[in-house]
C-alpha cells in the first residue's frame, strides 16, 4: 500500500483509518501556551504539528511511563474546577 509523508514528516498510510473522535476539554492558559511553545519547538525541527497532534504525542508518552512516573507527574498537575458550558444554561 502506498504511503505519503504528512506535513509533520511522518509516514502515514493512505488506506482506511480508524474513526476520529472529537473531544472538548478545558485547560489552563499556561497549558495552552505550553502547547503553542511545543508546536514552535517542533516547527524549528521541521515538524509542523497542530494542537491535536501535540496532545496525542503527549498521550503516547504518558502511556509509555511506568506507574510510578505517571503517579508522580499526575500529582504535580493542578486540578481544575468544573467548567460549565454556556450552552447548558
C-alpha positions as CSV (number, residue, x, y, z in Angstrom):
1,X,0.0,0.0,0.0
2,X,1.5,3.4,-0.9
3,X,2.3,5.8,1.8
4,X,2.8,9.6,1.9
5,X,4.7,12.0,4.1
6,X,2.4,14.1,6.1
7,X,3.1,17.7,7.0
8,X,4.9,16.5,10.1
9,X,7.3,14.4,8.1
10,X,5.9,11.1,9.5
11,X,4.9,8.3,7.1
12,X,1.2,7.6,7.0
13,X,-0.9,5.1,5.1
14,X,-3.4,6.3,2.6
15,X,-5.6,3.3,3.3
16,X,-8.6,3.2,5.7
17,X,-8.1,4.9,9.0
18,X,-9.7,4.5,12.4
19,X,-12.6,6.7,13.2
20,X,-11.9,10.1,14.6
21,X,-13.5,11.1,17.9
22,X,-14.0,14.7,18.7
23,X,-13.5,15.7,22.3
24,X,-13.8,19.1,24.1
25,X,-11.9,19.8,27.2
26,X,-10.7,22.7,29.3
27,X,-7.2,23.6,30.3
28,X,-5.4,26.5,32.0
29,X,-4.0,29.3,29.9
30,X,-0.5,28.2,30.8
31,X,-1.1,24.7,29.4
32,X,-2.5,26.3,26.1
33,X,0.7,28.4,25.9
34,X,2.7,25.2,26.5
35,X,1.1,23.6,23.5
36,X,1.9,26.6,21.4
37,X,5.6,26.5,22.6
38,X,5.8,22.8,21.8
39,X,4.4,23.4,18.3
40,X,7.0,26.1,17.8
41,X,9.7,23.8,19.1
42,X,8.6,21.1,16.7
43,X,8.5,23.6,13.8
44,X,12.1,24.6,14.4
45,X,12.9,20.9,13.9
46,X,11.0,20.7,10.6
47,X,7.9,19.0,12.1
48,X,4.7,21.1,11.6
49,X,2.1,19.8,14.1
50,X,-1.3,21.0,15.0
51,X,-2.6,21.2,18.6
52,X,-4.3,17.9,18.4
53,X,-1.1,16.2,17.3
54,X,0.8,17.7,20.2
55,X,-1.8,16.4,22.7
56,X,-1.7,13.0,21.0
57,X,2.1,12.8,21.3
58,X,1.7,13.6,25.0
59,X,-0.8,10.8,25.5
60,X,1.5,8.3,23.9
61,X,4.4,9.4,26.0
62,X,2.2,9.1,29.1
63,X,1.2,5.6,28.1
64,X,4.9,4.6,28.0
65,X,5.5,5.7,31.6
66,X,5.6,3.2,34.4
67,X,3.0,3.6,37.2
68,X,5.4,5.4,39.5
69,X,6.3,8.0,36.9
70,X,2.7,8.5,35.9
71,X,1.6,9.0,39.5
72,X,4.5,11.5,40.1
73,X,3.5,13.6,37.2
74,X,-0.2,13.4,37.8
75,X,0.4,14.6,41.4
76,X,2.1,17.8,40.0
77,X,-0.9,18.7,37.9
78,X,-3.2,21.3,39.3
79,X,-6.8,20.2,39.4
80,X,-9.4,22.4,37.6
81,X,-12.8,23.2,38.9
82,X,-15.9,22.3,37.0
83,X,-16.3,24.4,33.9
84,X,-19.9,24.9,32.8
85,X,-20.7,25.4,29.2
86,X,-22.8,28.5,28.3
87,X,-25.0,26.2,26.1
88,X,-26.0,24.1,29.1
89,X,-27.7,27.0,30.9
